[in-house]
Amino acid sequence: MAKIIRITAKKDGFRRAGMVHPSTSTDHPIERFTASQIVDLKAEPMLVVQELELPDEPKGAGGKSGGK
């Protein structure tokens, strides 16, 4: 399972941990942030922060993956 951080800003464009957060939910790999940054993000009242585990995608499923 892949761990992610889902962040939603209560005010569009709010800045924390060196980045701008939109008011729409945005998923980030957990490795994007240090442990200290995660603590700070979770403590920030202007952000809604969730740690989630996503199931791994089956290999060879024939689906297209959208790489960034």
C-alpha positions in Angstrom: 0.0 0.0 0.0 1.1 3.5 -0.8 0.9 6.1 1.9 -0.2 9.6 0.9 -1.0 12.9 2.6 -4.2 14.5 1.4 -4.2 18.3 2.1 -7.1 20.7 1.7 -6.7 24.4 2.5 -9.6 26.3 4.0 -8.4 29.3 2.1 -7.2 28.8 -1.5 -3.5 29.6 -1.8 -2.6 29.1 1.8 1.1 28.5 2.3 2.7 26.1 4.6 5.7 23.7 4.4 7.2 25.6 1.5 4.3 25.2 -0.8 1.0 26.7 -1.8 -2.1 24.6 -0.9 -5.3 24.9 -3.0 -8.8 24.7 -1.5 -9.3 21.5 -3.5 -8.0 18.2 -2.0 -4.5 17.4 -3.2 -2.7 14.1 -2.7 1.1 14.1 -2.1 3.4 11.1 -1.5 4.2 10.9 2.2 7.9 11.1 1.3 7.4 14.7 0.1 7.4 16.0 3.7 9.6 15.5 6.7 8.2 14.1 9.9 8.4 17.6 11.4 6.5 19.1 8.5 3.8 16.5 8.8 3.3 17.4 12.5 3.2 21.1 11.6 0.7 20.6 8.7 -1.6 18.6 11.0 -1.4 21.3 13.6 -2.3 24.1 11.2 -6.0 25.1 11.6 -6.1 26.4 8.1 -5.5 23.0 6.6 -7.4 19.7 6.6 -4.7 17.0 6.6 -5.3 13.2 6.2 -2.8 10.4 6.1 -4.2 7.7 3.9 -3.1 4.3 2.5 -4.0 3.6 -1.1 -4.1 0.1 -2.4 -1.4 -0.8 -4.9 -2.5 -0.9 -8.5 -2.5 -4.4 -9.9 0.4 -4.9 -12.4 -0.6 -5.7 -15.9 -4.2 -4.5 -15.5 -4.1 -3.0 -18.9 -5.0 0.5 -17.7 -3.2 3.6 -18.6 -1.3 5.4 -15.9 -1.0 9.1 -16.0 2.5 10.0 -15.0 3.6 13.5 -14.0 
